[in-house]
Amino acid sequence: MAKAATTHHTAGAFPQPESLPLDGFTRWSTLKSIVPNSREWVRLREKEGRFPKRVHLSLRCTAWPNRELHKWLADPLNYRAAPAANSTEVA
């Protein structure tokens, strides 16, 4: 009798966007499993305004706002980050 083929799925290997809380912040250790690209890719998209801007919670703690991450996950191609409130750039 032949064994039935089984597939093993690792639950929780890549968190789904639904598992990301709506409020709060997400650090890189969690974000890297949601965003399938490198930290440099994220940095370059932030600079272009095509990925949510990181927030410095302390001198050594950086995170991304979950509300902005949800907006990006909903439409990554058309997402544009809002300009910073204290920005001195002229449009």
ROVO-261949 format. One record per residue: z, y, x of N, C-alpha, C in turn; chain; residue in one letter; residue number from 1. Coordinates in nm, 3 decimals. Each point is the difference from the previous one (the first is absolute). Layout:
REM ROVO-261949
+---------+---------+---------+---------+---------+---------+---------+---------+---------+--------+------+------+
!    n_c3 !    n_c2 !    n_c1 !   ca_c3 !   ca_c2 !   ca_c1 !    c_c3 !    c_c2 !    c_c1 ! drendo ! lopa ! milo !
+---------+---------+---------+---------+---------+---------+---------+---------+---------+--------+------+------+
!       Z !       Y !       X !       Z !       Y !       X !       Z !       Y !       X !      A !    A !  NUM !
...
+---------+---------+---------+---------+---------+---------+---------+---------+---------+--------+------+------+
This chain:
REM ROVO-261949
+---------+---------+---------+---------+---------+---------+---------+---------+---------+--------+------+------+
!    n_c3 !    n_c2 !    n_c1 !   ca_c3 !   ca_c2 !   ca_c1 !    c_c3 !    c_c2 !    c_c1 ! drendo ! lopa ! milo !
+---------+---------+---------+---------+---------+---------+---------+---------+---------+--------+------+------+
!   0.000 !  -0.116 !   0.084 !   0.000 !   0.116 !  -0.084 !   0.000 !   0.124 !   0.089 !      A !    M !    1 !
!  -0.092 !   0.092 !  -0.026 !  -0.014 !   0.120 !   0.081 !   0.106 !   0.103 !  -0.041 !      A !    A !    2 !
!   0.048 !   0.069 !   0.099 !   0.099 !   0.105 !  -0.029 !  -0.072 !   0.121 !  -0.058 !      A !    K !    3 !
!   0.063 !   0.061 !  -0.096 !  -0.056 !   0.122 !  -0.059 !   0.015 !   0.114 !   0.100 !      A !    A !    4 !
!  -0.103 !   0.079 !   0.007 !   0.004 !   0.115 !   0.091 !   0.097 !   0.104 !  -0.056 !      A !    A !    5 !
!   0.086 !   0.046 !   0.084 !   0.094 !   0.103 !  -0.043 !  -0.018 !   0.123 !   0.087 !      A !    T !    6 !
!   0.018 !   0.110 !  -0.061 !  -0.006 !   0.124 !   0.076 !   0.138 !   0.061 !   0.000 !      A !    T !    7 !
!   0.040 !   0.047 !   0.112 !   0.132 !   0.061 !   0.013 !  -0.018 !   0.151 !   0.012 !      A !    H !    8 !
!   0.060 !   0.068 !  -0.092 !  -0.003 !   0.146 !   0.004 !   0.137 !   0.048 !   0.044 !      A !    H !    9 !
!   0.000 !   0.092 !   0.094 !   0.127 !   0.054 !   0.045 !   0.035 !   0.118 !  -0.088 !      A !    T !   10 !
!   0.091 !  -0.021 !  -0.088 !   0.043 !   0.107 !  -0.091 !   0.068 !   0.109 !   0.080 !      A !    A !   11 !
!  -0.042 !   0.122 !  -0.025 !   0.062 !   0.113 !   0.066 !  -0.056 !   0.032 !   0.137 !      A !    G !   12 !
!  -0.108 !  -0.067 !   0.042 !  -0.058 !   0.028 !   0.130 !  -0.054 !   0.143 !   0.004 !      A !    A !   13 !
!  -0.067 !   0.041 !  -0.106 !  -0.051 !   0.135 !  -0.012 !   0.049 !   0.055 !  -0.133 !      A !    F !   14 !
!   0.099 !   0.089 !   0.002 !   0.053 !   0.053 !  -0.126 !  -0.108 !   0.070 !  -0.080 !      A !    P !   15 !
!   0.000 !  -0.023 !  -0.128 !  -0.094 !   0.066 !  -0.089 !   0.050 !   0.142 !  -0.027 !      A !    Q !   16 !
!  -0.092 !   0.092 !  -0.032 !   0.044 !   0.138 !  -0.028 !   0.107 !   0.008 !  -0.107 !      A !    P !   17 !
!   0.002 !  -0.096 !  -0.095 !   0.101 !   0.004 !  -0.105 !   0.141 !  -0.017 !   0.057 !      A !    E !   18 !
!   0.012 !  -0.063 !   0.117 !   0.131 !  -0.022 !   0.059 !   0.051 !   0.122 !   0.076 !      A !    S !   19 !
!  -0.085 !   0.100 !   0.015 !   0.039 !   0.124 !   0.066 !   0.067 !   0.090 !  -0.103 !      A !    L !   20 !
!   0.127 !   0.038 !   0.022 !   0.067 !   0.086 !  -0.099 !  -0.076 !   0.130 !  -0.020 !      A !    P !   21 !
!   0.007 !   0.055 !  -0.119 !  -0.070 !   0.124 !  -0.029 !   0.061 !   0.117 !   0.076 !      A !    L !   22 !
!   0.131 !   0.006 !   0.004 !   0.069 !   0.108 !   0.071 !   0.048 !  -0.049 !   0.135 !      A !    D !   23 !
!   0.033 !   0.095 !   0.084 !   0.055 !  -0.034 !   0.130 !  -0.103 !   0.009 !   0.111 !      A !    G !   24 !
!   0.032 !  -0.064 !   0.111 !  -0.084 !   0.005 !   0.118 !  -0.021 !  -0.140 !   0.056 !      A !    F !   25 !
!  -0.111 !  -0.017 !   0.071 !  -0.032 !  -0.128 !   0.062 !  -0.024 !   0.023 !   0.148 !      A !    T !   26 !
!   0.067 !  -0.081 !   0.082 !  -0.016 !   0.009 !   0.145 !  -0.115 !  -0.089 !   0.044 !      A !    R !   27 !
!  -0.044 !   0.016 !   0.125 !  -0.115 !  -0.073 !   0.051 !   0.019 !  -0.151 !  -0.008 !      A !    W !   28 !
!   0.119 !  -0.049 !   0.023 !   0.024 !  -0.145 !  -0.002 !  -0.040 !  -0.062 !  -0.134 !      A !    S !   29 !
!   0.013 !   0.073 !  -0.109 !  -0.043 !  -0.048 !  -0.131 !  -0.145 !   0.038 !  -0.027 !      A !    T !   30 !
!  -0.038 !   0.120 !   0.039 !  -0.134 !   0.050 !  -0.027 !  -0.108 !  -0.083 !   0.068 !      A !    L !   31 !
!   0.029 !  -0.052 !   0.117 !  -0.102 !  -0.075 !   0.074 !  -0.043 !  -0.127 !  -0.072 !      A !    K !   32 !
!   0.084 !  -0.053 !  -0.089 !  -0.040 !  -0.118 !  -0.075 !  -0.079 !   0.037 !  -0.126 !      A !    S !   33 !
!   0.002 !   0.127 !  -0.038 !  -0.074 !   0.046 !  -0.117 !  -0.135 !   0.058 !   0.041 !      A !    I !   34 !
!  -0.001 !   0.074 !   0.109 !  -0.122 !   0.063 !   0.051 !  -0.057 !  -0.092 !   0.108 !      A !    V !   35 !
!  -0.119 !  -0.055 !  -0.022 !  -0.054 !  -0.099 !   0.094 !  -0.065 !   0.062 !   0.124 !      A !    P !   36 !
!   0.048 !   0.113 !   0.043 !  -0.057 !   0.066 !   0.117 !   0.111 !   0.036 !   0.099 !      A !    N !   37 !
!  -0.042 !   0.049 !   0.115 !   0.096 !   0.030 !   0.107 !   0.073 !   0.132 !  -0.025 !      A !    S !   38 !
!   0.103 !   0.019 !   0.078 !   0.078 !   0.124 !  -0.005 !  -0.088 !   0.119 !   0.040 !      A !    R !   39 !
!  -0.089 !  -0.020 !   0.095 !  -0.092 !   0.105 !   0.044 !  -0.096 !   0.037 !  -0.113 !      A !    E !   40 !
!  -0.047 !  -0.100 !  -0.074 !  -0.090 !   0.025 !  -0.114 !   0.072 !   0.089 !  -0.101 !      A !    W !   41 !
!   0.125 !  -0.031 !  -0.028 !   0.080 !   0.079 !  -0.094 !   0.016 !   0.142 !   0.053 !      A !    V !   42 !
!   0.030 !   0.015 !   0.128 !   0.020 !   0.132 !   0.059 !  -0.126 !   0.086 !  -0.011 !      A !    R !   43 !
!  -0.114 !  -0.061 !   0.028 !  -0.126 !   0.075 !  -0.007 !  -0.033 !   0.041 !  -0.143 !      A !    L !   44 !
!   0.026 !  -0.087 !  -0.097 !  -0.025 !   0.034 !  -0.141 !   0.098 !   0.108 !  -0.047 !      A !    R !   45 !
!   0.122 !  -0.004 !   0.049 !   0.097 !   0.107 !  -0.032 !  -0.053 !   0.134 !   0.050 !      A !    E !   46 !
!  -0.049 !   0.001 !   0.120 !  -0.051 !   0.123 !   0.062 !  -0.119 !   0.055 !  -0.079 !      A !    K !   47 !
!  -0.084 !  -0.090 !  -0.055 !  -0.115 !   0.040 !  -0.080 !   0.039 !   0.039 !  -0.142 !      A !    E !   48 !
!   0.125 !  -0.031 !  -0.041 !   0.043 !   0.026 !  -0.136 !  -0.040 !  -0.110 !  -0.097 !      A !    G !   49 !
!  -0.035 !  -0.118 !   0.053 !  -0.047 !  -0.111 !  -0.084 !   0.103 !  -0.111 !  -0.013 !      A !    R !   50 !
!   0.123 !   0.026 !   0.043 !   0.112 !  -0.093 !  -0.014 !   0.125 !   0.085 !  -0.015 !      A !    F !   51 !
!   0.099 !  -0.047 !  -0.074 !   0.123 !   0.080 !  -0.018 !   0.063 !   0.039 !   0.133 !      A !    P !   52 !
!   0.052 !   0.121 !   0.005 !   0.066 !   0.050 !   0.120 !   0.138 !  -0.062 !   0.014 !      A !    K !   53 !
!   0.034 !  -0.036 !   0.122 !   0.133 !  -0.055 !   0.027 !   0.104 !   0.112 !  -0.005 !      A !    R !   54 !
!   0.122 !  -0.040 !  -0.025 !   0.113 !   0.093 !  -0.008 !   0.102 !  -0.043 !   0.104 !      A !    V !   55 !
!   0.051 !   0.095 !   0.076 !   0.104 !  -0.030 !   0.099 !   0.136 !   0.011 !  -0.070 !      A !    H !   56 !
!   0.062 !  -0.116 !  -0.023 !   0.130 !  -0.001 !  -0.067 !   0.113 !   0.036 !   0.096 !      A !    L !   57 !
!  -0.021 !  -0.028 !   0.127 !   0.092 !   0.040 !   0.106 !  -0.081 !   0.009 !   0.128 !      A !    S !   58 !
!   0.067 !   0.021 !   0.109 !  -0.071 !   0.014 !   0.127 !  -0.083 !  -0.123 !   0.034 !      A !    L !   59 !
!   0.051 !  -0.118 !  -0.031 !  -0.069 !  -0.124 !   0.037 !  -0.044 !  -0.085 !  -0.119 !      A !    R !   60 !
!   0.013 !   0.052 !  -0.120 !  -0.035 !  -0.077 !  -0.120 !  -0.113 !   0.068 !  -0.076 !      A !    C !   61 !
!  -0.113 !  -0.069 !  -0.009 !  -0.117 !   0.052 !  -0.069 !  -0.036 !  -0.095 !  -0.113 !      A !    T !   62 !
!  -0.039 !   0.056 !  -0.114 !  -0.037 !  -0.082 !  -0.115 !  -0.106 !   0.073 !  -0.082 !      A !    A !   63 !
!  -0.059 !  -0.071 !  -0.094 !  -0.102 !   0.055 !  -0.089 !   0.055 !   0.002 !  -0.141 !      A !    W !   64 !
!  -0.025 !   0.106 !  -0.076 !   0.049 !   0.008 !  -0.139 !  -0.072 !  -0.104 !  -0.087 !      A !    P !   65 !
!   0.077 !  -0.077 !  -0.074 !  -0.058 !  -0.106 !  -0.083 !  -0.093 !   0.053 !  -0.108 !      A !    N !   66 !
!   0.032 !   0.113 !  -0.059 !  -0.087 !   0.056 !  -0.104 !  -0.140 !   0.027 !   0.055 !      A !    R !   67 !
!  -0.007 !   0.054 !   0.120 !  -0.131 !   0.027 !   0.063 !  -0.069 !  -0.130 !   0.038 !      A !    E !   68 !
!   0.077 !  -0.099 !   0.045 !  -0.060 !  -0.130 !   0.033 !  -0.062 !  -0.064 !  -0.123 !      A !    L !   69 !
!   0.067 !   0.011 !  -0.115 !  -0.055 !  -0.055 !  -0.123 !  -0.130 !   0.071 !  -0.038 !      A !    H !   70 !
!  -0.005 !   0.132 !   0.018 !  -0.125 !   0.074 !  -0.027 !  -0.111 !  -0.048 !   0.092 !      A !    K !   71 !
!   0.033 !  -0.022 !   0.128 !  -0.100 !  -0.047 !   0.095 !  -0.046 !  -0.142 !  -0.036 !      A !    W !   72 !
!   0.094 !  -0.087 !  -0.034 !  -0.035 !  -0.138 !  -0.034 !  -0.087 !  -0.006 !  -0.126 !      A !    L !   73 !
!   0.019 !   0.093 !  -0.093 !  -0.079 !   0.001 !  -0.123 !  -0.146 !   0.039 !   0.028 !      A !    A !   74 !
!  -0.024 !   0.086 !   0.098 !  -0.137 !   0.045 !   0.030 !  -0.010 !   0.043 !   0.146 !      A !    D !   75 !
!  -0.006 !  -0.097 !   0.093 !   0.001 !   0.036 !   0.142 !  -0.122 !   0.080 !   0.047 !      A !    P !   76 !
!  -0.115 !  -0.020 !  -0.062 !  -0.120 !   0.070 !   0.044 !   0.000 !   0.148 !  -0.037 !      A !    L !   77 !
!   0.058 !   0.034 !  -0.114 !  -0.001 !   0.139 !  -0.048 !   0.132 !   0.072 !   0.019 !      A !    N !   78 !
!   0.099 !  -0.065 !   0.061 !   0.131 !   0.063 !   0.018 !  -0.010 !   0.118 !   0.097 !      A !    Y !   79 !
!   0.064 !   0.108 !  -0.035 !   0.014 !   0.115 !   0.089 !   0.145 !   0.045 !  -0.004 !      A !    R !   80 !
!   0.062 !   0.011 !   0.116 !   0.141 !   0.040 !   0.010 !   0.013 !   0.147 !  -0.039 !      A !    A !   81 !
!   0.107 !   0.030 !  -0.069 !   0.029 !   0.138 !  -0.037 !   0.039 !   0.077 !   0.126 !      A !    A !   82 !
!  -0.041 !   0.124 !   0.012 !   0.041 !   0.079 !   0.117 !   0.150 !   0.020 !   0.002 !      A !    P !   83 !
!   0.056 !   0.004 !   0.118 !   0.144 !   0.018 !   0.016 !   0.039 !   0.138 !  -0.053 !      A !    A !   84 !
!   0.119 !   0.007 !  -0.060 !   0.048 !   0.126 !  -0.058 !   0.021 !   0.106 !   0.107 !      A !    A !   85 !
!   0.038 !  -0.040 !   0.121 !   0.025 !   0.097 !   0.105 !  -0.118 !   0.010 !   0.097 !      A !    N !   86 !
!  -0.118 !  -0.040 !  -0.045 !  -0.118 !   0.002 !   0.084 !  -0.046 !   0.143 !   0.022 !      A !    S !   87 !
!  -0.044 !   0.029 !   0.123 !  -0.048 !   0.135 !   0.032 !  -0.153 !   0.001 !   0.011 !      A !    T !   88 !
!  -0.063 !  -0.111 !  -0.034 !  -0.146 !  -0.008 !   0.009 !  -0.064 !   0.083 !  -0.110 !      A !    E !   89 !
!  -0.114 !   0.063 !   0.033 !  -0.075 !   0.078 !  -0.097 !  -0.115 !  -0.086 !  -0.048 !      A !    V !   90 !
!  -0.020 !  -0.005 !  -0.131 !  -0.105 !  -0.086 !  -0.057 !  -0.136 !   0.054 !   0.024 !      A !    A !   91 !
+---------+---------+---------+---------+---------+---------+---------+---------+---------+--------+------+------+
